[in-house]
Amino acid sequence: MTEVNKGPEAKTDPKPVTGLVDSEIALKLIAEMLAGRIVSIKPQYDFTTELGYIYPAVEQTLNVKAKEAMAIMESLAARNILSKSFFDRLIRCPRCQSVNLRPSAHCPKCGSGHIARGRILEHFACRYIGVEDEFTAKGKYICPRCKMELRTIGADYRSQGVLYKCRDCSEVFNVPFLKWRCLKCSSLVGEDEVGEVIIYAYSFDESKRNWLEFELQPKVRFVEFLKQHGYKVTENAQVKGRSGAEHIVDILATRDDGVVTHTVAIGIEIARDRIGLDRVLDFDVKAYDSGIHDKILVVIPELGEEARKFATYQRIKVLEPKDMEILLAGKAQPGPERVKEPFEFKSRSELMQYLEKQGYKVKENAEVKGRSGALHSIDILATKDEGIITHRIAIGVRKDEKPMGLDRVFDFDDKAYDSGILDKVFVVAPGLTKEAMQFARRQGIKVFEVKEL
């Protein structure tokens, strides 16, 4: 039976390092290897220890014992952070679990360990068969049984070649029966009884360098940056798309401003070379199917030219290492507290004041030029630049004697769409018809129905 160092199942997709490693000690080992202070990790034999081998570089650096060092390295190897390669195979005693064993040759007939290996001679006259040293006496060959001298090979005797002979039962054989003697408990066990332990050497997987360097420093600060801006942050968030597909978003940041809820999909693409169009396209499709229009893509080392053009066209904010460095160099100002109760207002001025307290720049009756070339007037335009992304909210305010129909909502939605504004709020008094409300929801328009405005 063969035993190997065991670890959790390997992950094929990059995940946060803090979710991959089991302790700060493992993070320290990763940091040491990234810095080049530990290049490769090879075991050394030490039969005084329980395992029979040690990893001195790791044990001394992390101040841990061999078992814990091996568990840490196996955990990292299972997650493809370390590469492991075969180093040696050790035999283990089934009685005391020691790997300090030596082979012991035995007679296959009687099991005795009292065997000799040498050239086997056969005396024709008396048919005695023995090892050459049994016949040697005073520089001559003398048969130990009949005491006759063996003079001529082929006439008096013949050689059977180099074989084994049992000193106890006189059996002659080609291959001895192998047993193992434990040097710790002195047990003698058959080859089919011993266990095997495969030991490995470990090395850092250089293809993971960019990812690990990002995970250990910039990402932690980036997540904190988002939280300081009032976002609730979920890593590896599961999002169900409109197609029914389940998507994993690297970072999902959400913040409820009371007026609207901002949801930002943040993708992380890390490679050794430039990130291509296919990776950006996959992220964009995932965000679109999830109904998320605020998109940030963190790329390391950089985007290819075609991918950059596509990201710009699809309004994906791209953060390359230099952008991340600039972003995190500044001190983020704490964002507003998340609104827990539905926001209520009675006038346009109250709504504008609330938005200003939330950090928005508010402009009333703002003129915006649409992609069609038309000039649109937005009742209230709220803009907030957070450094990583700029939120724009188009707010339409309408008042009538009775619930408004589909045409009023359609006109507002068309105006916002042509202006390239995706966050839309429609404030109506006294309300909307059922048909108009259904259309608003389908178009992602947040509606505030108020009795009086």
N, C-alpha and C positions, 0 to 999 in steps of 0.2 A: 504494500500500500504506500502511495506517495503523498506526502503532505507538502503544501506550499504555503508561503506567507500569504495570508488572506487579507483582503480589504474590500470596501464597498464597491459596488458596481461603478464602472467608469461612466463619466458623463461625456457625451459627444459634443454638446453645445457649451460654449463658454457661459459660466454662471458667476455670480459675485463671489470673490475669494472668501469674503466673510461667511458665505454660506457653504463654502467648500471645505474649509479647514475646521478642525475640531477645537483649536485652542490658539492662544496668542503664541505659544511655543512654535507651532507649525508656521505661523506668519513670520516668526523670527528666522526660521530656517530658510524660507523663501527669500527673505530680505538678504540673508548672507550669500545665497547663491546668485541673486541678481547683482550683488555688489562684486561678485567674483572671488570672495574670500573662501568659498567652498565650491570647487569645480566638479569633482566626481567623488562619489562615496563608495568605497570598497570595504568589505568586511575583513577582519583579521581573526585568525583562529585563536581562541582562548578556551581551552578545555577545563579551566577552573571555574568558568561561568556556567550558568544554567543552560544557555543556548549553545554554548560551545564556540561561539564567535561573537565579535563585538564590532561596532561602528565607531571607532574612536573620534573621528572628526565631528560627527554629529553629537555624540555623547558629551564631549568636552565643551562644544559650543553652546548646547542647550541645557547642560547640566542634568541629563537624564540617564537612565539605565538602558541597557541594550534592548530590552523588550519594548519600552516606550519609544525609543528611537526608531525601531523597526515598524511599530504601529503608525507612527507619524509619516514615515516614508511610504509605507503601503497605501495610506490614505491619500497622499499626494499623487502617487503613481496611478491609483485607481481613477483619479480625476484628471489624468493626463498632464499634470504639472511636472512630474518627474518621469523620466524613462527608466525602465529597469531591464537589466540583461543578466543572463545566467552566469553565475560565478563558480558554484561547486555543488556537489551532491554529497550529503553526509548521511551515515548510517546511524540509526537511533536504537538504543536498547529498549525492548518492550517492557522490561521490569522496572528500571529506574529512570528511563527517559534520557539517559546520558548519551552524548554523541561521541564519547571517547571509547571507541571500540577498535580492536585489531582483528584481522582475519586469522583463522586457524584451520589448517588442512587436516582432514581425517580420512581414514580408510572407509570406502563405500560399502565394504562387506561387514566389518565388525564395529565400525565407528571409532576405532582407536585413533588417537592423535600421534601414536608412536610409529611414524612412517619415515621412510628414507627415499631420497630421489637420487638416481644415478644410472650408470650404464648397467643394464641387466644381462648377466651371463647365464647360459644353460649348459651344464655338464652332461654330455651324451651318455656316459657310462652309467651314472646313477640317477640321472634325470633331475639333479638338484638345480634349482633356479634361485639366484640371489644377486644382490648388488655387488658391483665390482670390488668394493673394499672388503667384502667377505672372503674373496678368493685370494687377496693379496697377502703374501707372507714371505719375507726375506727376499724381495725382488722377484718372486715367482708367483704363478697362479696355482694355488693348492685348493682342491675342493674341500670345503669345510665339513662335508658329510662323509666322504669316503677317503679323504686324505691323499687322493691321487693327484699327480701334477698334470696340469693342462698345458700342453706344449704347442699344439698347432690349431689355430682357429679354422673351423670348417671340418676338421677331423676329430679333435677332442672336444671341442665346445663351439658354441655360436653366441653372437651378441644379438639381443632383441631390441637394442636401442636404448635411449634414455627414457626410463619409466619410473613409476613409484612402486615400493614394496612395503607392505605392512610388517613391522617387526613382531607383532603379536600373532597374527593369523597367517602370515606368509603370502597373503593375496598380492598379486602384481596387477597394476592398473595404470591407465593412461592419465586420468584426471581424478584428483582427490575430491572428496566431499567437503564443501566449504562451510565452516561455522564461524561465528563471531564471538570473541571473548570481550566482555565489558570490563574495562579497567577501573570502573567505579564500584560495581557490585559483584564482579567476578562471574556473572552469569555467562553460560555458554549456550548460545541459541542458534538455531538453524537459519539459513539464508531466507527462507520463506516466512520467518517470524519477525525479522527486524523491520523497523519502519525507515522511511527515507525522508530527509528534509532537504529541500532545494533552497539554496541561499542565493541572493542576488546582489549585484552592484547597481547603484543608482546614479543618474546624472540629470542635470537640468535640461528640460526641453526648450531649446532656444526659440522655437516657433511661438512659444507662449510669452516671450519677454515683453512685447508691447502691451499685451493684455494685462499681464500681472502688474507692470509698472503703473498702468492706469488705475487698476483696481485698488492698489495699495495706497495711492495718494490722491490724484485728482478726483476720482469718483466719490470718495468719502466727502471731500470738501464741496463737490458739486451738489450732492444730495443735501448737505447742510445749507448750501446757498438757496436751494429751492424751498426748504423748510422755513428759512428766515423770511422768505417772500410769502409765507402763508400757505404754501402748498402741502397737501397730504401726499406723501411719496410712497409708492408701492413698487418694489423691484420684482421683475419677472411676473408682471401682472397678467392674469388670464382674462382675456376680453373676447366675448362672443360677437362675431361679425354679423352683419345683416344677411350674409349668405348662409349663415348657420355654422360656419367654420369657427373653430376655437383658435385664437391667436395669443401668442406670448409677446408682450411688450416689455422691453428691457427695463424701462422706467416709465411709470404712469404717474403724472403729477396732476392733482385736481385741487381746485380752490373754489369755494362758493362765496361769491361776492354779494350774495343776496339778490342782486339784479340778474346776474347770470352765473352759471357754473362753468369755469374754464377747465378744460381737460386737455392736457398736453401729452402727446405720445413722444417719448424720447428713445430713439434707437441708438445702439452702440455697435459700430463696425470697426474691428481692429484686425489688421493684417500686417505682414512684413513689407508688402509693397502697396502701391496705390489701390484704393477701393474703386471697383468698377461700377458700371451702370447697373448691372444685374442686382447688386446688393442694395442700391438706392431704390430701385424699382420695387423690389420685394418689400422694403419698409413702407414705401408710399402706398402700395396696394393693401398692405395690412392695416395701415391707418385709415385709408378710405373705407374699407369694408367695415371697420370698427366705428365709423361715423365720427372720427376725430380729425379736425381740420388744423389744429395747432400742432406743428411737427418740428421736432429738433433732431438732428442726426449728428452724433458725436463720432468723428472718424479719426483714426490713427493708422498710418501717418498723414494721409491726405487723400482727397478725391482726384480721380482722373478727370481730364477736361470734359469729356462727354457727360460723365456723371455729374459734374458741377453745373453744367448747363441745364440738365434735367432737374436738378434740385432747385435751381433758381426759378425755373418755369413752374414747378409744382409748389412753390412757396415753402420750401423746406429750409429752415434755418440750419446752417451747417457750422459746427464747432470743430475746428482742427486744433492741434496742440497749442499753437500760438494764440488762437482765440480763447481757448480755455484758460491759458495762463493769464491773459489780460482780464478775463472775466473774474477769475478767482483772486486776482491781485487786489481788487477793490474790496472794500468792506461792505457787505450787503446790509441794507437797512431792514430792520424787522418789519414784516408785512402786517397788515391789519388782522385782527382776530377774526376767525371764521364766524360768519353769521349763523346762529343755530336756530333762530326763529324766522318765520316768513317775514320779509321786509314789507312794511306798510307805509304808504305816503298818501297825502291828500292834495298835493300840488306839484306842479312842475319844478318849482324852486326847491321844494323838499327833496325831490329826487336828485336834482343837480348837486345840492349840498352834500347829500349822502355819498354820491359818486366821488366828489372831491375829497371827502374824508377817507375814502378807500384808495386814494392816490391817483385818481384819474384826472386828466386835464379835460375839462368839459367846455364844449362850444355849442352855443344855441344857434339854430338855423344855419348850420354849417354848409358851405357850398363845396361839393365834391364832384370832380370830373370823372365820369364813368369810362369804362373801357370802350364803349361805343362812341365816345366823344361828347355825349350829352352831359350837361351840367345839372346836377341834382342838389336839392336842398334837403338836408337831414335835420329834423326837428332838434335832436340832441345828438352830438357826436362825442363819445367818451373815448379817450385814448390814454393808454398806460404803457410806457416803455420800461420793461424790466431788465433790460440789458441783453437777455437771451432771446426774448420774444416781445413783440409789441401787440397788445390787445386793442382792438377797435370795436366799439359797440355802436351800432346804429339804432337809435331809439325813435320810434314814431309815436306821436301823441295825437289821438283823435277823440273828438267829442261829438256826440249826436243825441238826438231825442230818443232813438231806439237802437237796439242791437244792430251792428253794422254787418254787412254782407261780405261775400267772397271778394268782390271787386276792390274794396279798400285794402284788404290784406294782400291781395295779389299785387296791387300797385306799389305798396311798401316793400314787399319782397323783391320785386323786379328792380326797384331803385337800389336796394342794398346789394343785390347780386351784381348789377352793372358797376357798382362802386367798389366791388371786390371786398365787401365787408361781410363776414360770415357769422359774427355774433349779432343777433337781432332781437330787439325787445319792442313789443307793441303795447302801448298803454292806451286803453280804450275805456270810454265811459258812454253808456252804461255797460257795454259788453259786445260780444260777437254772436252771430248766428251759429247754429250747430255746424253747418257746412263750412263756414269761415274758420271756426275753431279747429276742425279736422285738418283743413289745409295748413293752418299755422303750425300745428304739431308736426305734420309731415315735412314741413320745410325747416324745422328746427327753430321756430320763432317762439320765444318765451312771451307769453301774453299775461298782462296785468289787467284784470277787469275791475274797475272801480265804479262805485255808485255815483260818486261825484268827484269832479276834478276842478 
